[in-house]
Amino acid sequence: MCAPFPGGPSDGSLLKSFKDHVALAIWSNEDRPILKCVNHGAQIQEWDLQSCHPDTEGLQRIIQRPGLNTLIDCSYRKANKEVIYAFVERWQPETNTFHLPFGEMSISLEDVSILLKILVTGKVVAVENFARYTEESRSDAIKLVSKLLGVSIEDAEDEVNISKGLTVQKCWLKSRWCPKAGSSDTTYPPVECTARAYLLYLLSCTLFADKSGSRVSIALLKLLEDLDDVGKYAWGAAALAYLYRHLGSATKVQVSQIAGYLTLLEGCVYDHFKLGLATPNAKYMDYVQPRVCRWIQKHETVMNIDKVGSIRRTLDRLRPSEVTWDPYVNYRDNGVVYAMAFYSGTLKYMDVVEPYHPERILIQFGHVQSISDPPYRPLEAHRGPSALKYSVKYEFQ
């Protein structure tokens, strides 16, 4: 944008990509194509940990060690499409915040920590040598799959060839390391290989769910090489960067899908907005379960476009009193929240780098909101109307 837009900022340089934002189409009485919410939570239950390896206790110990096992039970099986649809319309990728009648709100590192009970501090979730496909990276990927998952070079090469990239199929992981009951194949790989296969599968169904729904990046497998090291990564911060990127892309009027960990998006909305968008879970155990379990998962699968319109109108009229600004005040007394939530800079997952601006949402941390500095400027930004034309690069700080 180079000029003011009715209802928007007077300085047209602040939201440069707004001309392709879905909110502009809605303002013009146009609607976007139905947004497909890519959610893989239901796939988690397709892998039976009790029967996939004879050393069940050893397998459970390895999987629980990095603290990612909370994702098994807290992930919503189906996405609340209407809620996601309506809140995507409010998202602004330049600031990575929801723009509401009275100001800005966002998904913070504090939300991630408390809603999911996973780490937001630690080593960066990135592997540089798998950033792009080359013959060298393909060869390295095949060797890595063979070494870490305990298969032959030939089998690893076949799978990489089928996947056509630096990925493996989730169905291959499941069929190979979680054979069906009664299978004639009684040869089991080392328990460490099965644990890596499962963690890879779990991460691809949750924190880093992509639009394909069928593949998982081999770069993630590299981070599972040292199983004692897996719990040292900032998985929560990486998941937030990845979700930010998908939210930004989904705001574009021609984009028809959104991926990322949609359970995190939904849980944040339910905790902060007193709009009756979800039903409380009477069986929820506070401080024991991840807080996202506080809500009953939606079971309907069909989008109700009339409900989207109803939520949209409710958000148009939203008052500050209808927001729970600081739902985690009691959790801070229990040492759950990290000072990292106030970090202002960029978050990274592989080659995805996104700005994180807690200074724009201080009221969510129980502080008085002040006028914040302009958002971080990207090194390059092409936020066109479609996913193919959405490419943004930030410096990782």
Sequence and secondary structure as in RCSB ss.txt:
>XXXX:A:sequence
MCAPFPGGPSDGSLLKSFKDHVALAIWSNEDRPILKCVNHGAQIQEWDLQSCHPDTEGLQRIIQRPGLNTLIDCS
YRKANKEVIYAFVERWQPETNTFHLPFGEMSISLEDVSILLKILVTGKVVAVENFARYTEESRSDAIKLVSKLLG
VSIEDAEDEVNISKGLTVQKCWLKSRWCPKAGSSDTTYPPVECTARAYLLYLLSCTLFADKSGSRVSIALLKLLE
DLDDVGKYAWGAAALAYLYRHLGSATKVQVSQIAGYLTLLEGCVYDHFKLGLATPNAKYMDYVQPRVCRWIQKHE
TVMNIDKVGSIRRTLDRLRPSEVTWDPYVNYRDNGVVYAMAFYSGTLKYMDVVEPYHPERILIQFGHVQSISDPP
YRPLEAHRGPSALKYSVKYEFQ
>XXXX:A:secstr
  S  TTS SSTTSSTTGGGBHHHHHHTT      EE   GGGGGGS TTTS S HHHHHHHHHTTTTTHHHHHS
 SS  HHHHHHHHTTEETTTTEEEETTEEE   HHHHHHHH    SSB B  GGGSS  HHHHHHHHHHHHHHHT
  HHHHHHHHHHHTSSEEEHHHHHHHHS  TT S      HHHHHHHHHHHHHHHTTT  SSSSEEEHHHHHTTS
STTTGGGB HHHHHHHHHHHHHHHHTBTT  EE S HHHHHHHHHHHB S  S B TT  TTTS GGGGB     
 S  HHHHHHHHHHHHT  GGGB S TTHHHHTTT   GGGG  EEEEETTEEEEE GGG GGGGTS        
   SEEEE SSGGGEEEE    
